[in-house]
Amino acid sequence: MNKFDMRKIITVFLLFYSFSLAVFAQPSYTPSKGNLKNRKWFENTRLGLFIHFGVYTQLDDPDEAWAMRKYTVPQYEKFAGDFDAKNFNAKEWVSTAKQLGFKYITVTTKHHDGFCLFDSKYTDWTIMHHGKYHHDIIKDLANECHKQGIKLWLYYSLLDWHHPDFVFRKDEGGTYTHQTPNLNRDEKKYIQYMENQLTELLTNYGTVAGIWFDGYWSKDTGRYPFREIYGKIHQLQPSCMIINNHDMFYIPGEDAMVYALYDPFPQAAYDSDPRLKQMPLQAMDMSSNKWGYYSKQIYKPVDTLISNIKKVEKQHATFVLNTGPLPNGRIDPHFIDSMRKVNRLLIKNE
């Protein structure tokens, strides 16, 4: 090993050490009794339904939920004008989920394109102002979940390619070359916008079982004020759990860890911090090779779905399985058919 290699190793170690200090130096977090009860319920559930739905659904693009990167903001806004969830039926979504054995639903309230499926007073980049179906989908879904006894998790992307004050970084999913220029870009304004919207989601939609964050992949500890964000969530709804889709490490305020089933389980990272073993585990995966709907997606065979469910159970984790509804808002019939077969075979073999 030469001196250059040694310097690289030392540099990497120091960066990791600094990151660890920054994360773990944050004040400790004591979950509420309701939160601990929610955690216990969560870790004993077999299946949760993940739903990716938004403007990208009607583009029929192989990049589905990431398709906005191909277009300018004005171009994508024109596509939003065609978004029509005319056949969305919250009662049908929830009852179907229950029939297929799912115990909770996690739905995208705002994906990386920034488009909101809920009514927000902080932007008009929502389903209420664009497209042909001006209705608060999250409100309907929340009401129906409460009626039918299904717990609701709300996915919220920390990224926002549409917001004029969001800074898009290479270490968080690539470069968005079409981002609208803004010489006065101030990400503090975006952080406030995000906190305002989270307050809306935790105030206007009844009991929320959990918030599921996505997009924090850079490990830049100065990027987001998680202490403040997590604290606000637990202040508004103490029982609400928080999952952040980053690598396997703990940030005070989080209530469960998530890992991708399509990647090797991060055993070394999981074993490195005893706190992780005290928290519920969630595995996530797609029922096809796409998160959002794509007409040419490749569906996973029933045998694969069953094998994955059993693999997650051996890890003592809950499994959140994704489907992308059709552009008109109906749950994908192929997914429904596959999960019915999965349930029949699981019951038969138990």
N, C-alpha and C positions, 0 to 999 in steps of 0.2 A: 504494500500500500504506500503510495507516494504522499508527499506533504499536501498536495492539492486535494487528494481524496480525503485526507484526515481533516483538512479545514472545512470541507463540505459537510462531513459528518458532524463536526463540532457545531457548525452553523445551524444545521437542521435540529440538533439536540437543543441548542439554546432557544431557537424559535419555538419548539414544542414546549420547552420548560416555561418560557415566558407566557405562552398561551394558557398552559395549565394554571400558572399563578393567577393570571387575570380572571380565569373562569372560577377557580375554586376560592379565590379571595372574596368573592361576593358573599353577602350575609346568608346564613343558613335559612332554610324554608321549613316551616312546620305546617303540614297540611291540616285542614279542619277535619272534624269527625265525619262530616258528610262527605268530604273528599276521600277519606280512607274507606268509607263504606262503598263509594262509587268505584274506587280502585278494586276492591274485593269482588264486586259484581263483574267488573270489566275483565279481570284475569280468569274468571270462571265461564266466560262466554266462548263458544266455539267459533262463531262466525259473525262478521260484520260486513255490511254491503258498502262498497266505495262507489261513488257516482261522480264521473267527470262529464259535465254538461256546460255548454256555453256557445258563443258565436262560432268557434272553430268547428263545432259539430256539423254545421250545415255546409262547410267548405268542401267536405269529402276529400281532405288533403292527407297524404300519408304522414305528415308531421303533426296532424291533428292539433293537440293542445299547444304545440309550439309553432304553429303555422304563421302566427303574426310576424315572426322575424323576417319573413319573405317580403313583407309589404310595408309601405309607409303608413303612418297613422291615418291619414285621410283615406287611403285605399281600404284599410281594414274597417274604418268606420262605415264606409259604403257597404261592405259585406255585412256588417251588423244590421243594416236596413232590411236584409233578407231573412234574418233570424226569426223563425216562427214556430213557437212551441205549442201550436194550436191543439195538439192532442195530449198535452201534459195533464195528468190527473193524479193529484197527490194521494187520494184515497187508494187508487190503483197501485201506485208506487209502493206505498207502505204495506198494503195487504199482500202484495206479491212478495215483498221482502219477507214478511212473516211466514207465508206459505212455503218459501224456499229455505227456511231455517235460519234466517239472519236475525240477530238480536239487537243490532243497532245499525244506523245509517250514517255514513260520513259523506257529505255533499259539498261540492265546490261552490262556495259563495262568491269567490273572486279568484280567478286563476291568474297566470302570469301576464295575460293581456290586459288585466285591470278591470275587465268587464264584470259588473256586479249583477247577480241574479236576485238581488234584493233592492228594496227602495232605500236610497240613501240621500240625505239632505246635503251631503258634502260633494256630490258630483252628479252630473246628468249622464255619465257613461254607465248607464244601467239598463236593465230590461224594461224599465218603466218609460224610457225615453227613446229607445232604439228598437228596431225590429217591428214585428207585427203583433206581438203578444205582450201587451203592456200590463203585466201582472206580476206581483211579488211571489215568485216561485218558492222562495225560502219560507215566507210567511205561511203559505198553504201547507208546505211540507211539515213545518214545525207544528202547526195546529193538528195535523193528521197524525203525526208521531205521538203527540200527547194523548190523542183520543184512543189510539190503538195500542199504546203501551210499548212503543219502540223508542229507544233512546236515540237522540240526535246529536251527532258531532258535526261541527262546522269547519270545513277546510278553508283556510285563508292564506293566499300566497303573499309572502313578504316582498316578492318582486312585483313590479308594476310597469310594464313597458309603455303604457299609455300616459301615465302621470307625468306632467311637465317637470316635476322636481325630483323624480326618481333617477338615481345614478346607476346605469347598467354597467356591470363589471365583468371582465373576461373570466374571472374565477367563479362566476355564478351562472353557468350555463351557456357561455359563449358571448359573442358581441352582437348587439342589435344595431346594425349600421344605419337603420332607417329612423332611429330615434329623433324626434323633433328637436332641433337646436334650441337651446335656452341658455343664453349667457348668464342669466341670473338664477340658474338652477340652485336650489337650496334644499338639501335633503332633510333638514330639520322640519321643513314644512310638510314633506311627505310622511315623516315619522308621526307628526301630529295628525295628519289625515288618516293614517292607519289606526292610530289610537282612537280617533273619533268614530271610525267605522266599527271597530271592535266593540266600542261602547254601545253603538246601535244594535249590534248583533246580540249582545248580552243583556240588553234592556227591553227590546221590542219583540222578542221571539220566545218568551217563556223560558222554561228550564232548558239549559244547554248542557249536555253531558260532557262535552269536551270541545276544545279548539285544537285543530290540527294544522300546524304551520308548515309551509313548504318554501324552499328557495334559499335557505341559509346553508350554503355549501362552502363558503370561503373561509370560515373559522376566524374571520376578522372580528375580534371581540369589541372593537369600537364601532362596528357598523350599526348595530341595533341595541337600544337600551332595554335589554331583556328584563332586568330587575324591575324597571318601571312598567313594562308591558305586562309581564306575568303578574306583578302585584296588582295592577288594575283589574285584570281578569278575575283574580281570586277575591278581590274586594267586591266586585259586582256580583259574582256567583262563587262563593267559597267552595262549593262541591264540584265545580267545573274542573275537569282534568285538562292538562296541557301536554300535547305531544309536539315535538319539533323534529322535522325530518332532516336531521343532520347525522353525522357519523355517531358511532356509539360512545358518547361521552355525556356527562351530566352537567346541566346548568341549573343552579338552584331555582326552584319554582316549577320544574317539570314533574309530571306525575306518572309518566310511563315512557318506555323506550321503544322505538320502532326500528325495524330492519327490513331490508328488501329480500324477499324469498328467492329472487332470481340471482342474487349474489351469494357468495359463501358467507355463512354466519360469522360475524366479526368476533370470534372467540377470544382472541388475545386482548382486544379492547374491552370486551365484556368482563374478562377476568381481572383487568387491571384496576378496577374501582369497585370495592365491595358494596357501594351504595346502589350500583346498577342492579345487583341481585335482589335488592329489597323492593324493586319496582316492578309493576306488571310489564310484560313484553307483548309487543304487537308485531306480527309479520304482515307485510303487504305484498300483493301481487295482482297481476292482470288476468282476466279470464281469456284474453286473447293476447296478441302482440302489440296492442294499442291501448292507451288510456282513454282517449276520446273516440267517438264513433268514426269508423272508416269502412266504406263498403267492401274493401278488399282485405280487411283484417283477417288474420289467421287465428281461428279459435282453438283453444287448447282442448284436447280430447277429454272425455269424461274420466278416463283412467288417470290422466295426469292431474286433474282437479282433485280427485280422491286421494291420490298419492301425496299431493301438496298439503291437503288438510291433515292427513295423518302425520306428515313430517312436522308441521307446526305444533300439533298436539304433543309430540315427543319433546319439543322444546318448551312445553308448558306455556305456550303463548296463545293469544287470540289472533285470529286470521281475518284481515280485512281484504276482501276480494272485489276487484273493480270491474265495472261494466260502463260503457258509454251509451246512453240512451240514443235512440234514433233522432234525426233532425226535427221530427215533429213532436218529440217529447215522450214518446212511448218507450218503455223498457225493451231492450233488444230481445225479440222472440227466441233467437238462437240461444241466448244466455239463459232465458227462463227454461227452455227445453233441456238444456244441459244440466242445470242445477236440479231439476226434477229427477233426472236420472241419477244424479249424484246422491240425492237424498234416499231414493229407493234402494240403491246399492249399499249405502252406509247402514241403513236400518236392517237390511237383509243380513249383513255381515257382522252385526253387533250382537 
